[in-house]
């Protein structure tokens, strides 16, 4: 039995389909419509995309790369890393040094690798820096990534988005800044 928008659905059929350039397509057939979840066949790294021209600063750490852009930071954490509060503090310190302490910024996690987080550490992060965070976007390229996102979003305050393509996450993030009319000292 499935729940969808508080409606019980007992006749849901789950099947897979094939679409070109898509690793996995799950179709949930409901009485009046289908829900299709698509996962791309490849993951897009920042340095392999058009975003490479927008990088203001690259923070390379043993745990991953963090790309500082005008309105957001894109994280690409390495395989097998446990993203903890201690690692987040290091990134936050570097971001504060680069942007200044009054910046309004968004965070995009580009999950090109499989890594773990400690969800309760997100509480520390947002307790300390919620005034600076405009939005958080998760880019996942697998079904497991969606499960992680569903758990992590419970602990995150503010605007949260889930995407299967990096460029969609960037567009959404920029839109969040425009919608809230966020101006940073570097943009003024």
VOBARO-203950 format. One record per residue: residue in three letters; x, z, y of N, C-alpha, C, O in turn; residue number from 1. Coordinates in steps of 0.2 Angstrom, whole numbers. Last residue first. Layout:
VOBARO-203950
+-----+-------+-------+-------+-------+-------+-------+-------+-------+-------+-------+-------+-------+-----+
! res !    nX !    nZ !    nY !   caX !   caZ !   caY !    cX !    cZ !    cY !    oX !    oZ !    oY !   n !
+-----+-------+-------+-------+-------+-------+-------+-------+-------+-------+-------+-------+-------+-----+
! ALA !     X !     Z !     Y !     X !     Z !     Y !     X !     Z !     Y !     X !     Z !     Y ! NUM !
...
+-----+-------+-------+-------+-------+-------+-------+-------+-------+-------+-------+-------+-------+-----+
end
This chain:
VOBARO-203950
+-----+-------+-------+-------+-------+-------+-------+-------+-------+-------+-------+-------+-------+-----+
! res !    nX !    nZ !    nY !   caX !   caZ !   caY !    cX !    cZ !    cY !    oX !    oZ !    oY !   n !
+-----+-------+-------+-------+-------+-------+-------+-------+-------+-------+-------+-------+-------+-----+
! UNK !   133 !   -27 !   218 !   131 !   -27 !   225 !   134 !   -31 !   230 !   132 !   -32 !   236 ! 188 !
! UNK !   140 !   -26 !   206 !   135 !   -32 !   207 !   133 !   -32 !   214 !   130 !   -37 !   216 ! 187 !
! UNK !   147 !   -14 !   206 !   151 !   -21 !   205 !   147 !   -27 !   207 !   149 !   -32 !   208 ! 186 !
! UNK !   137 !    -5 !   207 !   141 !    -6 !   213 !   145 !   -12 !   212 !   147 !   -15 !   217 ! 185 !
! UNK !   122 !   -12 !   201 !   128 !    -8 !   200 !   132 !    -9 !   206 !   132 !   -15 !   209 ! 184 !
! UNK !   104 !   -12 !   200 !   110 !   -14 !   203 !   116 !    -9 !   203 !   115 !    -3 !   204 ! 183 !
! UNK !    90 !   -15 !   192 !    96 !   -11 !   191 !   102 !   -15 !   195 !   103 !   -20 !   193 ! 182 !
! UNK !    76 !   -18 !   190 !    80 !   -19 !   196 !    86 !   -15 !   197 !    87 !   -12 !   202 ! 181 !
! UNK !    70 !   -18 !   178 !    71 !   -11 !   181 !    75 !   -12 !   188 !    76 !    -7 !   191 ! 180 !
! UNK !    71 !   -31 !   175 !    65 !   -28 !   175 !    65 !   -21 !   179 !    60 !   -19 !   182 ! 179 !
! UNK !    85 !   -33 !   175 !    81 !   -36 !   180 !    75 !   -33 !   181 !    72 !   -32 !   186 ! 178 !
! UNK !    89 !   -25 !   163 !    92 !   -24 !   170 !    87 !   -27 !   176 !    86 !   -24 !   181 ! 177 !
! UNK !    81 !   -32 !   154 !    80 !   -25 !   155 !    83 !   -23 !   162 !    79 !   -19 !   165 ! 176 !
! UNK !    88 !   -45 !   154 !    81 !   -44 !   156 !    79 !   -37 !   158 !    75 !   -36 !   163 ! 175 !
! UNK !    99 !   -42 !   148 !   100 !   -44 !   155 !    93 !   -43 !   158 !    92 !   -41 !   164 ! 174 !
! UNK !    94 !   -39 !   135 !    98 !   -34 !   139 !    98 !   -35 !   146 !    96 !   -31 !   151 ! 173 !
! UNK !    89 !   -51 !   131 !    85 !   -45 !   132 !    88 !   -40 !   136 !    84 !   -37 !   140 ! 172 !
! UNK !   101 !   -58 !   131 !    96 !   -61 !   135 !    91 !   -55 !   136 !    89 !   -54 !   142 ! 171 !
! UNK !   108 !   -51 !   121 !   111 !   -52 !   127 !   105 !   -54 !   132 !   105 !   -51 !   138 ! 170 !
! UNK !   100 !   -54 !   110 !   101 !   -47 !   112 !   104 !   -47 !   119 !   101 !   -42 !   123 ! 169 !
! UNK !   101 !   -67 !   108 !    95 !   -65 !   110 !    95 !   -57 !   112 !    92 !   -56 !   117 ! 168 !
! UNK !   115 !   -68 !   105 !   113 !   -71 !   111 !   106 !   -68 !   113 !   104 !   -67 !   119 ! 167 !
! UNK !   115 !   -62 !    92 !   118 !   -59 !    97 !   116 !   -62 !   104 !   115 !   -57 !   109 ! 166 !
! UNK !   101 !   -61 !    81 !   106 !   -65 !    85 !   109 !   -62 !    91 !   105 !   -59 !    95 ! 165 !
! UNK !    92 !   -52 !    77 !    96 !   -55 !    72 !   101 !   -60 !    75 !   104 !   -64 !    71 ! 164 !
! UNK !    88 !   -36 !    85 !    88 !   -43 !    85 !    93 !   -46 !    79 !    96 !   -42 !    76 ! 163 !
! UNK !    79 !   -23 !    93 !    82 !   -26 !    87 !    82 !   -33 !    87 !    77 !   -37 !    88 ! 162 !
! UNK !    80 !   -11 !   107 !    78 !   -18 !   104 !    82 !   -20 !    98 !    88 !   -17 !    97 ! 161 !
! UNK !    74 !     1 !   117 !    78 !     0 !   111 !    76 !    -7 !   108 !    70 !    -8 !   108 ! 160 !
! UNK !    74 !    11 !   131 !    73 !     5 !   128 !    77 !     3 !   123 !    84 !     4 !   123 ! 159 !
! UNK !    75 !    29 !   128 !    75 !    23 !   132 !    73 !    17 !   128 !    70 !    17 !   122 ! 158 !
! UNK !    84 !    38 !   115 !    79 !    38 !   121 !    80 !    31 !   125 !    85 !    28 !   125 ! 157 !
! UNK !    86 !    38 !    98 !    88 !    35 !   104 !    83 !    36 !   109 !    77 !    34 !   108 ! 156 !
! UNK !    82 !    42 !    85 !    87 !    47 !    89 !    88 !    44 !    96 !    92 !    48 !   100 ! 155 !
! UNK !    75 !    32 !    80 !    72 !    38 !    81 !    76 !    43 !    85 !    73 !    47 !    89 ! 154 !
! UNK !    85 !    22 !    78 !    80 !    21 !    84 !    76 !    28 !    85 !    74 !    29 !    91 ! 153 !
! UNK !    91 !    25 !    66 !    94 !    26 !    72 !    90 !    26 !    78 !    91 !    30 !    83 ! 152 !
! UNK !    81 !    20 !    57 !    83 !    27 !    57 !    86 !    29 !    64 !    84 !    34 !    67 ! 151 !
! UNK !    80 !     6 !    60 !    74 !    10 !    60 !    76 !    18 !    60 !    72 !    22 !    63 ! 150 !
! UNK !    94 !     3 !    58 !    91 !     2 !    64 !    85 !     7 !    65 !    84 !    11 !    70 ! 149 !
! UNK !    95 !     3 !    44 !    99 !     8 !    48 !    96 !     8 !    55 !    96 !    14 !    58 ! 148 !
! UNK !    86 !    -7 !    40 !    85 !     0 !    38 !    89 !     5 !    43 !    86 !    10 !    45 ! 147 !
! UNK !    93 !   -18 !    46 !    86 !   -16 !    49 !    85 !    -9 !    47 !    82 !    -5 !    51 ! 146 !
! UNK !   104 !   -18 !    38 !   105 !   -17 !    45 !    98 !   -15 !    48 !    98 !   -10 !    52 ! 145 !
! UNK !    99 !   -22 !    26 !   101 !   -15 !    26 !   102 !   -13 !    34 !   101 !    -8 !    35 ! 144 !
! UNK !    97 !   -36 !    29 !    91 !   -31 !    28 !    93 !   -24 !    28 !    89 !   -20 !    31 ! 143 !
! UNK !   108 !   -42 !    41 !   106 !   -41 !    34 !   100 !   -36 !    34 !    98 !   -33 !    39 ! 142 !
! UNK !   113 !   -43 !    54 !   113 !   -49 !    50 !   111 !   -48 !    43 !   112 !   -52 !    39 ! 141 !
! UNK !   108 !   -36 !    69 !   109 !   -35 !    62 !   108 !   -42 !    59 !   104 !   -46 !    61 ! 140 !
! UNK !   110 !   -28 !    84 !   110 !   -35 !    81 !   112 !   -34 !    74 !   118 !   -32 !    72 ! 139 !
! UNK !   102 !   -18 !    95 !   105 !   -18 !    88 !   105 !   -25 !    86 !    99 !   -28 !    86 ! 138 !
! UNK !   103 !   -11 !   111 !   101 !   -17 !   107 !   105 !   -17 !   100 !   111 !   -16 !   101 ! 137 !
! UNK !    97 !     0 !   124 !   102 !    -1 !   118 !    99 !    -6 !   113 !    93 !    -7 !   112 ! 136 !
! UNK !    98 !     2 !   142 !    95 !     0 !   135 !   100 !     0 !   130 !   106 !     0 !   131 ! 135 !
! UNK !   104 !    10 !   151 !    98 !     6 !   153 !    94 !     4 !   147 !    88 !     5 !   146 ! 134 !
! UNK !   112 !    25 !   154 !   110 !    20 !   149 !   104 !    17 !   150 !    98 !    20 !   151 ! 133 !
! UNK !   114 !    35 !   163 !   118 !    29 !   164 !   116 !    23 !   159 !   118 !    18 !   160 ! 132 !
! UNK !   106 !    46 !   159 !   105 !    43 !   166 !   109 !    36 !   167 !   107 !    33 !   171 ! 131 !
! UNK !   111 !    49 !   146 !   105 !    45 !   147 !   104 !    42 !   154 !   101 !    37 !   154 ! 130 !
! UNK !   123 !    56 !   143 !   124 !    50 !   147 !   117 !    46 !   147 !   117 !    40 !   149 ! 129 !
! UNK !   121 !    68 !   135 !   126 !    68 !   140 !   125 !    62 !   145 !   127 !    63 !   151 ! 128 !
! UNK !   110 !    64 !   127 !   110 !    70 !   131 !   115 !    70 !   137 !   113 !    72 !   142 ! 127 !
! UNK !   115 !    53 !   121 !   110 !    52 !   126 !   108 !    59 !   130 !   106 !    58 !   135 ! 126 !
! UNK !   125 !    59 !   113 !   127 !    53 !   117 !   121 !    53 !   123 !   123 !    53 !   129 ! 125 !
! UNK !   118 !    68 !   105 !   123 !    70 !   110 !   125 !    65 !   115 !   125 !    67 !   121 ! 124 !
! UNK !   110 !    59 !    98 !   107 !    64 !   102 !   112 !    67 !   107 !   110 !    67 !   113 ! 123 !
! UNK !   119 !    52 !    90 !   116 !    48 !    96 !   112 !    53 !   101 !   112 !    52 !   107 ! 122 !
! UNK !   122 !    61 !    81 !   127 !    60 !    86 !   124 !    56 !    92 !   126 !    57 !    98 ! 121 !
! UNK !   112 !    59 !    71 !   112 !    65 !    76 !   117 !    65 !    82 !   116 !    68 !    87 ! 120 !
! UNK !   117 !    48 !    64 !   112 !    47 !    69 !   111 !    53 !    74 !   109 !    52 !    80 ! 119 !
! UNK !   132 !    42 !    63 !   129 !    49 !    62 !   124 !    49 !    67 !   125 !    50 !    73 ! 118 !
! UNK !   134 !    26 !    54 !   134 !    30 !    60 !   131 !    37 !    58 !   129 !    38 !    53 ! 117 !
! UNK !   145 !    14 !    46 !   140 !    20 !    46 !   140 !    23 !    53 !   145 !    23 !    56 ! 116 !
! UNK !   145 !    -3 !    43 !   148 !     3 !    45 !   143 !     8 !    45 !   137 !     7 !    45 ! 115 !
! UNK !   149 !   -20 !    40 !   145 !   -14 !    38 !   149 !    -8 !    39 !   154 !    -7 !    37 ! 114 !
! UNK !   150 !   -31 !    54 !   153 !   -28 !    48 !   148 !   -22 !    46 !   144 !   -20 !    50 ! 113 !
! UNK !   142 !   -35 !    64 !   145 !   -41 !    60 !   149 !   -38 !    54 !   150 !   -41 !    49 ! 112 !
! UNK !   132 !   -29 !    74 !   134 !   -27 !    67 !   137 !   -33 !    63 !   133 !   -35 !    58 ! 111 !
! UNK !   134 !   -26 !    89 !   134 !   -32 !    85 !   137 !   -30 !    78 !   143 !   -30 !    77 ! 110 !
! UNK !   126 !   -16 !   100 !   130 !   -15 !    94 !   129 !   -22 !    90 !   123 !   -23 !    87 ! 109 !
! UNK !   126 !   -14 !   117 !   124 !   -19 !   111 !   128 !   -18 !   105 !   135 !   -18 !   106 ! 108 !
! UNK !   120 !    -5 !   130 !   125 !    -5 !   124 !   122 !   -10 !   119 !   116 !    -9 !   117 ! 107 !
! UNK !   121 !    -6 !   148 !   117 !    -6 !   142 !   122 !    -7 !   136 !   128 !    -9 !   137 ! 106 !
! UNK !   122 !     5 !   163 !   125 !     0 !   158 !   120 !     0 !   152 !   116 !     5 !   150 ! 105 !
! UNK !   126 !     9 !   179 !   120 !     8 !   174 !   122 !     3 !   169 !   123 !    -3 !   171 ! 104 !
! UNK !   138 !    20 !   185 !   136 !    13 !   183 !   130 !    14 !   178 !   129 !    19 !   175 ! 103 !
! UNK !   145 !    31 !   190 !   138 !    30 !   192 !   135 !    23 !   190 !   130 !    21 !   192 ! 102 !
! UNK !   158 !    31 !   186 !   154 !    36 !   183 !   146 !    35 !   185 !   142 !    38 !   181 ! 101 !
! UNK !   167 !    16 !   182 !   165 !    21 !   186 !   160 !    26 !   183 !   156 !    24 !   178 ! 100 !
! UNK !   171 !     6 !   173 !   165 !     5 !   177 !   164 !    10 !   183 !   162 !     8 !   188 !  99 !
! UNK !   183 !    12 !   167 !   183 !     5 !   169 !   177 !     4 !   174 !   178 !     0 !   180 !  98 !
! UNK !   181 !    25 !   165 !   187 !    23 !   168 !   186 !    16 !   171 !   188 !    15 !   177 !  97 !
! UNK !   169 !    24 !   157 !   169 !    27 !   164 !   175 !    26 !   168 !   174 !    25 !   174 !  96 !
! UNK !   174 !    17 !   146 !   169 !    14 !   150 !   169 !    17 !   157 !   168 !    14 !   162 !  95 !
! UNK !   183 !    27 !   141 !   186 !    21 !   143 !   181 !    17 !   148 !   183 !    14 !   153 !  94 !
! UNK !   173 !    37 !   138 !   179 !    39 !   143 !   182 !    32 !   146 !   182 !    31 !   152 !  93 !
! UNK !   166 !    30 !   128 !   163 !    32 !   135 !   168 !    34 !   140 !   167 !    32 !   146 !  92 !
! UNK !   175 !    29 !   118 !   173 !    23 !   121 !   169 !    25 !   128 !   170 !    21 !   133 !  91 !
! UNK !   177 !    43 !   115 !   183 !    39 !   117 !   180 !    32 !   121 !   183 !    30 !   126 !  90 !
! UNK !   164 !    46 !   111 !   167 !    50 !   117 !   173 !    45 !   120 !   174 !    45 !   126 !  89 !
! UNK !   163 !    39 !    99 !   159 !    37 !   105 !   162 !    40 !   112 !   161 !    37 !   117 !  88 !
! UNK !   172 !    46 !    91 !   173 !    39 !    93 !   169 !    37 !    99 !   172 !    34 !   104 !  87 !
! UNK !   165 !    58 !    91 !   172 !    58 !    93 !   174 !    51 !    95 !   177 !    50 !   100 !  86 !
! UNK !   153 !    55 !    85 !   153 !    57 !    92 !   160 !    57 !    95 !   161 !    55 !   101 !  85 !
! UNK !   156 !    40 !    74 !   154 !    47 !    76 !   154 !    49 !    83 !   156 !    44 !    87 !  84 !
! UNK !   155 !    29 !    63 !   154 !    29 !    70 !   152 !    36 !    72 !   146 !    37 !    71 !  83 !
! UNK !   165 !    26 !    51 !   160 !    30 !    52 !   160 !    31 !    60 !   165 !    34 !    62 !  82 !
! UNK !   169 !     9 !    44 !   171 !    15 !    49 !   164 !    19 !    49 !   159 !    17 !    49 !  81 !
! UNK !   167 !    -2 !    36 !   169 !     5 !    33 !   170 !    11 !    38 !   170 !    16 !    36 !  80 !
! UNK !   173 !   -14 !    47 !   170 !   -12 !    40 !   172 !    -5 !    38 !   178 !    -4 !    39 !  79 !
! UNK !   173 !   -10 !    65 !   176 !   -13 !    59 !   172 !   -10 !    52 !   169 !    -5 !    53 !  78 !
! UNK !   161 !   -15 !    77 !   164 !   -10 !    74 !   167 !   -12 !    67 !   163 !   -16 !    64 !  77 !
! UNK !   159 !   -21 !    92 !   160 !   -24 !    85 !   164 !   -19 !    81 !   170 !   -19 !    81 !  76 !
! UNK !   148 !   -19 !   106 !   153 !   -16 !   101 !   153 !   -20 !    94 !   148 !   -22 !    92 !  75 !
! UNK !   147 !   -23 !   122 !   146 !   -26 !   115 !   151 !   -22 !   111 !   157 !   -23 !   112 !  74 !
! UNK !   140 !   -17 !   137 !   145 !   -17 !   132 !   143 !   -19 !   125 !   138 !   -17 !   123 !  73 !
! UNK !   133 !   -24 !   152 !   133 !   -21 !   145 !   140 !   -21 !   142 !   145 !   -24 !   144 !  72 !
! UNK !   135 !   -30 !   164 !   129 !   -26 !   163 !   129 !   -22 !   157 !   125 !   -18 !   156 !  71 !
! UNK !   148 !   -37 !   162 !   145 !   -35 !   169 !   140 !   -30 !   168 !   140 !   -25 !   172 !  70 !
! UNK !   156 !   -30 !   148 !   154 !   -36 !   152 !   151 !   -33 !   158 !   152 !   -27 !   160 !  69 !
! UNK !   168 !   -26 !   137 !   165 !   -23 !   143 !   163 !   -30 !   147 !   167 !   -33 !   149 !  68 !
! UNK !   168 !   -24 !   120 !   169 !   -29 !   125 !   165 !   -27 !   131 !   159 !   -26 !   131 !  67 !
! UNK !   177 !   -17 !   108 !   172 !   -15 !   113 !   173 !   -20 !   119 !   178 !   -19 !   122 !  66 !
! UNK !   182 !   -17 !    91 !   183 !   -19 !    97 !   176 !   -18 !   102 !   171 !   -19 !    99 !  65 !
! UNK !   187 !    -3 !    80 !   183 !    -9 !    82 !   185 !   -11 !    89 !   189 !    -9 !    92 !  64 !
! UNK !   195 !     7 !    76 !   189 !     7 !    73 !   185 !     1 !    75 !   180 !     0 !    72 !  63 !
! UNK !   207 !     6 !    84 !   207 !     6 !    76 !   201 !     5 !    73 !   200 !     3 !    67 !  62 !
! UNK !   202 !    -4 !    98 !   203 !     3 !    95 !   204 !     2 !    87 !   202 !    -4 !    85 !  61 !
! UNK !   202 !   -13 !   112 !   203 !   -13 !   105 !   206 !    -6 !   103 !   210 !    -3 !   105 !  60 !
! UNK !   192 !   -18 !   124 !   195 !   -11 !   122 !   196 !   -12 !   115 !   191 !   -12 !   111 !  59 !
! UNK !   193 !   -30 !   136 !   192 !   -29 !   129 !   196 !   -22 !   127 !   202 !   -21 !   129 !  58 !
! UNK !   184 !   -34 !   151 !   189 !   -30 !   148 !   187 !   -29 !   141 !   182 !   -28 !   138 !  57 !
! UNK !   175 !   -44 !   154 !   179 !   -41 !   159 !   185 !   -37 !   157 !   190 !   -37 !   160 !  56 !
! UNK !   169 !   -59 !   146 !   172 !   -52 !   145 !   177 !   -50 !   151 !   181 !   -54 !   153 !  55 !
! UNK !   163 !   -71 !   148 !   161 !   -66 !   152 !   164 !   -59 !   151 !   162 !   -54 !   154 !  54 !
! UNK !   169 !   -80 !   139 !   170 !   -81 !   146 !   168 !   -75 !   150 !   170 !   -75 !   156 !  53 !
! UNK !   163 !   -75 !   127 !   170 !   -74 !   128 !   172 !   -75 !   135 !   177 !   -72 !   137 !  52 !
! UNK !   150 !   -80 !   126 !   151 !   -74 !   129 !   159 !   -72 !   130 !   160 !   -68 !   135 !  51 !
! UNK !   150 !   -91 !   117 !   151 !   -92 !   124 !   152 !   -86 !   129 !   154 !   -86 !   134 !  50 !
! UNK !   159 !   -84 !   103 !   153 !   -87 !   106 !   155 !   -88 !   114 !   160 !   -88 !   116 !  49 !
! UNK !   169 !   -78 !    97 !   167 !   -85 !    94 !   161 !   -88 !    98 !   159 !   -93 !    96 !  48 !
! UNK !   170 !   -66 !   102 !   175 !   -70 !   104 !   174 !   -77 !   101 !   178 !   -82 !   103 !  47 !
! UNK !   158 !   -60 !    97 !   159 !   -61 !   104 !   164 !   -66 !   105 !   163 !   -71 !   109 !  46 !
! UNK !   152 !   -67 !    81 !   157 !   -63 !    85 !   157 !   -65 !    92 !   156 !   -70 !    94 !  45 !
! UNK !   138 !   -69 !    72 !   142 !   -71 !    78 !   146 !   -66 !    81 !   143 !   -61 !    84 !  44 !
! UNK !   136 !   -72 !    55 !   136 !   -67 !    60 !   140 !   -70 !    66 !   145 !   -73 !    65 !  43 !
! UNK !   126 !   -83 !    46 !   132 !   -81 !    49 !   131 !   -76 !    54 !   126 !   -75 !    57 !  42 !
! UNK !   113 !   -86 !    43 !   118 !   -86 !    37 !   125 !   -84 !    40 !   129 !   -83 !    36 !  41 !
! UNK !   100 !   -74 !    49 !   105 !   -80 !    49 !   110 !   -80 !    44 !   112 !   -75 !    41 !  40 !
! UNK !    85 !   -70 !    43 !    92 !   -67 !    44 !    96 !   -73 !    44 !    97 !   -77 !    39 !  39 !
! UNK !    68 !   -67 !    47 !    73 !   -72 !    46 !    80 !   -68 !    47 !    81 !   -65 !    52 !  38 !
! UNK !    52 !   -63 !    42 !    59 !   -60 !    44 !    64 !   -65 !    42 !    65 !   -66 !    36 !  37 !
! UNK !    36 !   -66 !    45 !    42 !   -69 !    43 !    48 !   -66 !    46 !    48 !   -65 !    52 !  36 !
! UNK !    20 !   -63 !    41 !    25 !   -60 !    45 !    32 !   -63 !    41 !    33 !   -62 !    35 !  35 !
! UNK !     5 !   -72 !    42 !    11 !   -71 !    39 !    16 !   -67 !    43 !    16 !   -69 !    49 !  34 !
! UNK !   -13 !   -68 !    42 !    -7 !   -71 !    45 !    -1 !   -69 !    41 !    -1 !   -64 !    37 !  33 !
! UNK !   -24 !   -62 !    36 !   -25 !   -67 !    41 !   -19 !   -70 !    44 !   -19 !   -75 !    48 !  32 !
! UNK !   -19 !   -53 !    25 !   -26 !   -57 !    25 !   -26 !   -63 !    30 !   -29 !   -68 !    29 !  31 !
! UNK !    -2 !   -58 !    24 !    -7 !   -53 !    25 !   -14 !   -57 !    25 !   -13 !   -63 !    25 !  30 !
! UNK !    13 !   -59 !    17 !     7 !   -63 !    18 !     2 !   -58 !    18 !     0 !   -54 !    14 !  29 !
! UNK !    29 !   -59 !    22 !    24 !   -54 !    20 !    17 !   -57 !    22 !    16 !   -58 !    28 !  28 !
! UNK !    44 !   -66 !    18 !    37 !   -68 !    20 !    32 !   -62 !    17 !    32 !   -61 !    11 !  27 !
! UNK !    61 !   -67 !    22 !    56 !   -63 !    18 !    49 !   -65 !    22 !    48 !   -64 !    28 !  26 !
! UNK !    75 !   -76 !    20 !    68 !   -76 !    24 !    63 !   -72 !    20 !    62 !   -75 !    14 !  25 !
! UNK !    92 !   -76 !    22 !    86 !   -73 !    19 !    80 !   -74 !    23 !    80 !   -73 !    29 !  24 !
! UNK !   100 !   -85 !    29 !   103 !   -82 !    23 !    97 !   -79 !    19 !    96 !   -80 !    13 !  23 !
! UNK !    98 !  -101 !    36 !    95 !   -94 !    36 !    97 !   -91 !    29 !    96 !   -94 !    24 !  22 !
! UNK !   100 !  -114 !    37 !   104 !  -110 !    41 !   102 !  -102 !    41 !   103 !   -99 !    46 !  21 !
! UNK !    84 !  -119 !    32 !    91 !  -121 !    33 !    94 !  -116 !    38 !    91 !  -114 !    43 !  20 !
! UNK !    75 !  -107 !    22 !    75 !  -111 !    28 !    82 !  -113 !    29 !    87 !  -108 !    28 !  19 !
! UNK !    66 !  -102 !     8 !    72 !  -105 !    11 !    71 !  -109 !    17 !    66 !  -113 !    18 !  18 !
! UNK !    58 !   -86 !     5 !    58 !   -93 !     6 !    65 !   -96 !     8 !    69 !   -91 !    10 !  17 !
! UNK !    50 !   -73 !    -5 !    56 !   -76 !    -2 !    55 !   -83 !    -1 !    52 !   -87 !    -4 !  16 !
! UNK !    36 !   -62 !    -3 !    40 !   -68 !    -7 !    46 !   -70 !    -2 !    46 !   -68 !     3 !  15 !
! UNK !    23 !   -51 !    -5 !    30 !   -52 !    -3 !    34 !   -57 !    -7 !    34 !   -57 !   -13 !  14 !
! UNK !     7 !   -49 !     0 !    11 !   -52 !    -5 !    18 !   -53 !    -2 !    19 !   -56 !     4 !  13 !
! UNK !    -5 !   -36 !     1 !     1 !   -39 !     4 !     5 !   -42 !    -1 !     7 !   -39 !    -6 !  12 !
! UNK !   -17 !   -29 !     0 !   -16 !   -36 !    -3 !   -10 !   -39 !     1 !   -11 !   -45 !     3 !  11 !
! UNK !   -19 !   -18 !     8 !   -18 !   -17 !     1 !   -16 !   -24 !    -3 !   -14 !   -24 !    -8 !  10 !
! UNK !   -16 !   -10 !    22 !   -16 !   -17 !    19 !   -15 !   -16 !    12 !    -9 !   -14 !    10 !   9 !
! UNK !   -23 !    -1 !    35 !   -21 !    -1 !    28 !   -21 !    -8 !    25 !   -27 !   -11 !    26 !   8 !
! UNK !   -17 !     0 !    51 !   -22 !    -3 !    47 !   -19 !    -3 !    40 !   -14 !    -5 !    39 !   7 !
! UNK !    -7 !     4 !    60 !   -12 !     9 !    58 !   -18 !     6 !    54 !   -23 !     9 !    53 !   6 !
! UNK !     1 !    -7 !    60 !    -3 !    -6 !    66 !    -9 !    -1 !    64 !   -14 !    -2 !    66 !   5 !
! UNK !     1 !    -7 !    44 !     3 !   -11 !    49 !    -2 !   -10 !    55 !    -8 !   -11 !    54 !   4 !
! UNK !     6 !     0 !    28 !     3 !     1 !    35 !     5 !    -4 !    40 !    11 !    -4 !    40 !   3 !
! UNK !     3 !    -4 !    11 !     7 !    -5 !    17 !     3 !    -3 !    23 !    -3 !    -3 !    23 !   2 !
! UNK !     4 !     0 !    -6 !     0 !     0 !     0 !     4 !     0 !     6 !     9 !     4 !     7 !   1 !
+-----+-------+-------+-------+-------+-------+-------+-------+-------+-------+-------+-------+-------+-----+
end
